[in-house]
Amino acid sequence: MAEGKGRGYVIDALRSARMVMENDSYELVVKHAISLGKDTDTTACIPGGIAGIRGGVAAIPDRWRKQLRGQEIFQPLLDRLLSYSLG
């Protein structure tokens, strides 16, 4: 498997995401993606989103969620979204 290098180029960003998704925890996925350097926001955004889908909101460390700005804006929307039944 080709290794990702943390560049923003689409193919490399996807390779990087695939590579870091081998970590089990959301935090390790994001930290590993950032540690690749270069275009860290793009590189961490893709696997961070996938890891969030895989683990749910609860997988994101509380200490990270508590520091987010604008919680009064997104929290009601998030609560509504999470209240919907998929069945």
N, C-alpha and C positions, 0 to 999 in steps of 0.2 A: 504494500500500500504506500502510495506517495505521501510524504510528510508535508504538512502545512508549514508555512514560514511566517504567518502573521501579517501578510500583506493584504491590502484592500481589494486586490484583483479577485474577481468573483471565484474563479477556479481555486485559487489558493485559499480564499476565505472559507470555501466549502470543505477543502481538504483539512484545513486547520480545525474547523468545527467537528468534522468526523473524528479527527485524531483526539481532541480533548473530551469528546463525549464518552470515551472509555472510562472516565472517572465516574464514580457512583453518586457523588454528592453535587448539588447545585453549586455550592461554594467552590469546590475543587475544579469543576468545569470552567467557571468564570475566571478563577485565579490562574489556571493553566493557560487559558486563552490569552489573558493579559500578559502573562510572562513571555509569550512569544515575541512581544514588542511590536514595533512598527505601527500599523494601523489598528491599535488596540480596541477602539470603540466598535469598529466593524467586526473585527475578529471575535470579540467577546459577545457582541449582540446576537449573532446567529446561534451559537451553541447555548447561550444564556436563555434565549427564547425557547429552544428545543428542550433544554433541561427543565425549564419552567412548565412546559406542557407535560413532560414526563413525570415530574415530581409534584406539580401543583404549587400553589402559593405557599403552602406550608414548608416547602423545600427551601425557600429563600430564607436565609438566616434572619431571625427577629431583629438582631442588631443592625442589619442592613435596612430592613423595612422601616424601622423606627426613625431612621435618619433621613428618609425621603422627604423632600420639600413638596408642598402642594397636596398633602394628604387630604386636606379638606375638600379638594376638588375631585381627586380620583377615587377616594374611599367609597363615597355613595354609589358611584358608577360600578366599582368593583363588587360591592355588596349586591347590587342588582344583578350583575352578570352571574355571580356565583349562586344566586338564588334560583336561577332557571334550572328546571329539571331536563335532563337529556332524554328522558323516557317518555 
